[in-house]
């Protein structure tokens, strides 16, 4: 394939995208993903890493004559510049581990698309329709960049932090009505700032929230400075010293423009049911299936062998004795233990029980084994397979081909609403009345002439 103009083709798509280009079911799905994201953002209130990033943003000020008080910080109802509001909201929406994920790119789009898009839309007074079109542009670009970077990239780099910079640039660039040439410059600036390494997991460090905060804010900045005439690399993705050259060994340039305008990658995005790393979900659902089918109690189980893809081993393998609630969400043993005892690994279950003696004992009896079928299907399909070894000597097999939340096993709008309400109740980030009104507004956002605050100010 001639890769000479792929970055330009993707940039032109994002710049030229119109509401009439997007099927109604894709717009509906964008609304679903928006409400789902909002719940995760509210859930970030009270999280130490999120509060630190938000306090930093407040200390930096960030007001100017055009945008004073224009962009909303969801966890404290204050207003900041678009750059700093995007930073805070992106950090907040990634800490509960409940934000969406696209399987094929192993990328969390919402947390790096909606925060910068909302911040920009509120600052410039964009309509709800323009906001949704911009969000679709961000999803389509970010997912394709994630797919382009491939599996070797994800082994070391957190794709949401890297591809996320371009997703954010695409969304904000569309709101700012960048020309195709300006959008390409925005991509160049965003791509050269892409960052995010998995090493933080070994130390229970806070970097995951920094990844999304940086990606969202960097992408927004890249779009704004491109509008002002700042130039960026023209081949930032596929160039000889571009993103692929430095960050992957198995890039696939064809993924960047795969059926642009006819394949809507946004519609392939999955919701997260459990409040944990998505790599744990298939096995968790498979274990739950076995336990419910056979009416098992945790005490009936001697050990659980999870049959997984290599990506799960790479990301989850370093976490053997989690020290914090957030780190425990990357412990497959902890997740399966919570599912075994409580049938659900939610925020309350992690917060209250991740260090319980019974949970730790069960955790230590869970292993991961590379499975050729699961690995070959990944990342397009995330198959869940387990072998459950019982105290009585029986071995039971469980299998789930589409974990809860995948497009073929998706959440209804009622379930999405209930999830958002549950997340807000956990963090205390908004009252039931406030959440009900905000969610109703979001379900009807395409009718809004001008997007304002989602929550009342304190």
N, C-alpha and C positions, 0 to 999 in steps of 0.2 A: 504493500500500500504506500502511496505517495503521502508522506506525513507533513509536507511543506506548509500547508495552510490549515491544519486541524485546529490549532488554537484559535485562529481567526474565524473559522467556521462555527465553532462553539460560541465564541463571543458574539458573533452576528446573530445567532439564534437567540441568545439571551437578550440582546439589545432590541431585537425586532418583534419579540413575542407579544401577541395581542390577546385580549380576552376571547375574541372570536376564534382564535386558533385552538383553544383548549376545550376538550369535550366536557360536558356538564358533569359527568360522573367524576372527572378528575378534579374539577373545582369543588364538588361535594366532599371528595376525599381530602382536599386541602383544608377545608373547614374542620373535618374530623381531626386532622393532625394538629391544627391550630388549637383546638380546645384541649386536646391531649397534652400539648406542650404547655399551655397555660397552667394546668394543674401541677406539672413538674416544676415550673418556675416558682409558683407560690410555695411549693414544698421546700424550696431552698432557704426559706426564712429560718434563722436561728442556727444554720450550719456554720460552724466556725470558719472554714475556708471561704465560704461565700460572704460572710460578714466582714472578713478581713479585706477581701477584694473590693467590696462595696464601700467600706470606710476609706480605703485608698482612693477610690474614685471620687468620693465626696471631698477628701482632702486636696485633691488636685483641682477642684473647682470645675472648670470646663464650660463656663458660660460665655456667651458672646452676644453681641447686639442683635443678631438675627434669631438666635435660638434660646434665649433666656427662658428657663423653666419649661422647655417644650417636650422633653422626652422623659418618660415615666420609669422610675426604678420600682419594680413591683414589690420587693420585700420590705420597703420602708415608706412607700407612697411619696417620696421626694422626687424632684425633677433635676435632671442634669443635662449636659450636652448629649447629643446623640451618641457620640463616641463612648462616653463613660456609662451611659445608661445601657447601651448594648453590652458592654463589658460585664456589668453587674448581672443583668438578666441572663446572659449566656452562662455565667458561672452558676447561677441559682438553679437553672433548669437541667443541669447535668449531675447534680449531687445525689439526688434520690434514686438514681439508676432506674427511672421509670419512663424516660424519654424514648422516642421511637428509634427504630433501626431499619436500615435497608440491608437485606441479607447479602446480595451479590457484591456490594461494595464494602461491606462490614463498616458502615458509616452511619452516624447518628445525625440526620439532617436537621431536625427541628431546632436543636439547641444552638446551631450556628446560622440558621436562616431566619427564624422568627424574631430573635432579639434585635439584630441590626435592622431588619425590615420594619419592625414596629417603631424603633427609635427614629428612624428616618421618616417614616410615614407620619408620625406625630409631629415631627419638627417642620415638615413642609406642608402639612395639611392634606395629605394624599387621601384619595377615596378608598373605600373598602375593596372595590373591584381592582384598583391599581395595586393595592397591597397583596391581594391574592395572586394576581398575575406575577408580581415580583417574587412571591414565595415559590410559585411553580418554577420560575426561572432558576432560583437558587437551588431547589431540589434537583432539577434536571442536570445542572452543571456539576454540583457537588457529587452526586451519585456517579455520574460518568467519569469524573476525575478519580474517584475512589476505585472504580472498576478498572480503569486504565493503569493505576499504580500496582494492582495485583497483590498476590498473596505474600510475596517476599517483602513488600513494603510493610505490611501489617505485622510482620514478625518483630520488627523493631520500632516502627512508627505508629502512633495513634492516628489513624486515618481521619478521625473527626477533627483533630487539630491541624492536619496538613491540608487535606482536600477542603476542609471547612473554610479556609481563608478565601478560596475561589467561590464557594457557594455563597458566602456572605457578600462578596464583591458583586456577584451576579444579581443578587436580590436588590441590593442598594443601588447598583448601577441602573437597573431597570426602573426603579422609582425615580431616580434622578434624570431619567430619559437620556442616558448616555448614547451617543452614536456607536455603531459597531467598532469604529476605530478607537474611540475612547474606552469602550468596554474591554477591548484587547489590552490597552494600556493598564486598565485596572487589574486585569488578570495577571499581567506581568508583575505589577507591584505586589499583589496578593501572594502570588506563587513564590516570589523570592523571599517572603517572610514566613513561609509555611514551617511549622515546627510541632513537636510533640513526641516524646519518647516514652516507651513503656517501663523504663527502669524504676519509675516511682513506685510501682507496685511492690517491689521488694522491700521497701522501707515504710510502707503505709503513708507515703507522702501525699501532699495535697495537690499535686500537679495536674490531675485530671480536670479540675475546675479552672486552672490557669489555661489549659489547652483551649477550652471552649471560649473563655473570656478573651484570650488573645486572638483567636481565629475570627470571632465575630467583630471585634473592634478593628483589627487589622484589615479585614475585608471591607468594612464600612469606610475606613480611612482611604483605602486604595481607590474606592469608587469616587469619593469626594475630591481627592487630589487629581484624579484623571479628568474630572469635570473641569478643573481649574487649569488643565494643560500639562500636568505632570506625566511623563512618559514611562513606560515599562517595557520589559523584554517582549518581543513579538512572538517568540516561540518558547514561552516559559515552560510549557508542558513537555513538548517532544524535542526540544532543541538539544544540541550536542552537550551543552552544560546546563540543561534545564532540570526540571523536577525529576523526571524519570531517570536521567543520567546519574543523579546523585542519591536517589532514594529507593531504587528498585532494580531487580535483575530480571523481572518477567513482565515488563509493561506491555500492554496491548493497545497500540494507538487507535485501532478500529473502534474501541469502546467509547472514545471521546465523542464520536458523531453517530453512534449506533442508532439508526432509525429516528433521527431527530425530527420531531414534529408528528411522529406516528406512534412510537413507543413512549408511553408516559411512565417514566421510572418512579415518579412520585406515588403512583397507584400501587406499586409493588412494595411499598414501605410497610413494615410491621409495627404493631403496638407491643409494648412490653407489659406483660401481666404480672410477673414477679418483680420485686424491687431489687434486682441483681443484674450482674453482667449477663448479657444475652447468651453467652456461650454456655451458661448453666441451665438455661430454660428447657432445652430439648430433653435432657436427662431427667430434670425435675418432673416434667410432665409424664415421662415414661415411667418413673418410679411411682408417681401418684396413680397412674393407670393400673399398675400391678397391685398396689396396695388396696385400691378400691375394688377391683375385680375379685381379689382373693380374700377380702375382708381381713387384711393384716394389720397388726399393731407393730409399732417400732420394736418392741421386745421380741417379736417373732423373727427379726432379721439379724443374721450374723454379719453380713457384709454386702456391699453393693459395688459392682463393677460397672462403670460407665464406659460405653464404647463411643469414642469421640473422634473429631477431626483434629488435625495437627494444630490448627489455630487455637483451639481450646487449650491444648497442652501448653502452647507457647505463652498464652496470656494467664491462664489459671494455675499453671504448674508452680510458679514461684511462691504462691500463697498457700502455706501449709499450716501456719499457726497465726491466724489473723489477730492483730492487736487492736484494731479499731472497727467500728461498725462499717465504715466504708470499705475497708480492706476485706472484711468478711463477705462482702458481696461478690468478691472474686475468688472465694473459696468454694469449690464445687461441693465439698463435703458438708460445709455449713449450710448451703442452700438446700441440699437434699435432706439434711437432718431436720431443718425447719419444715420442709414440705412433709416429711414423714410424721412429725409430731403435730403440725398445725394445718396441714393440707394447703398451705399458702405461705410463700416467703415474701411477706409485705413489710412495710416500714416498721410497723409496731412489733412484728415478730423479730426482725433484726435488732431493733433498738433495745428490746427487753430481754431477748433470750440468746443472742449469739454466743455468749460466754457461759451459758448454763452447762453444768457438768454433763447432763444427758446429751445435749447437743454436741458437745466436744467429743464425747465417746463415740457417738454415731459418726460424726465428721471423720474421725480417724479410721473408720472402717469403710470409707469410700475411696475407690481408686479410679484412675483413668487409664484406658487402653486405646491405643490408636486402632481404628477400625477402617479397613480399606474401602468399604462401601460408603460409610459416613464421610470419609475424607474425600473421596472422589466426587461426591455430590456437592460438597461444600465449595464455594460459599453460596451457590445458587439455591441449594436446599440445605436446611439445618435439621437433619434427621436425629431423633432421640432414640438411643438404644441402651438398655440396661440389662444386666444379669443380677438378679436378686437371690442371694444365697441365704436360705432359712436355717434357723437353729436346728430344725428336724432333718436337715440334710437335703431337702428339696432345692432345686434351682429353677427359678421362674424368669422367663424372658419378657421384657416390655419393649414396645416400639411405638413411637409417635412420628408420623411423617410431616405433620404441620403443627408446631407448637402453638399454644393459645396466643392469639394476636397476629399470626401470619395472615396474609390476604385470604387464604382459603379457610381460615379458622379465626376470623377477625372479631373485633369488638363492635357491638351495636352502639348507636348513639347514646342509648340509655346507659350502657356499660361505661362508655367514655365519660359521660357526665358523672356517674357515680364514682368513678376512679378519681376524677378531678376534685370532687367534693371530699373524698376520703383523704387525698393528699393535703388539701387545705386544712382539714380538721386536725391532721397529725401535726402540722407545723404551727398552726394558729395564725397562718399568714393572712387569712381573710375569714370573715364570719360566713355562716351559711347563706344569710341574706345577700351579702356582697357577692359571694360566689355565684349564686343563682342568677343575679342580674347580669354579672359579667359574662357568664357562660351563655345566657340568652342573647346578649349583644354579639358575642362571637359567632353563634350559630347564624346570625343575621348580618354578618359583617359586610357582605357584598352589597347590601342596601345602603350602607353608610356613605354619605357625601364627603365627610371629613372625619378621620379617625382621631378620637380624643382619648383621654385617660380611660383605662379599663377599671380602675378602682377609685373610690373617693379618697381625697387627700386627708391626712390625719390633722 
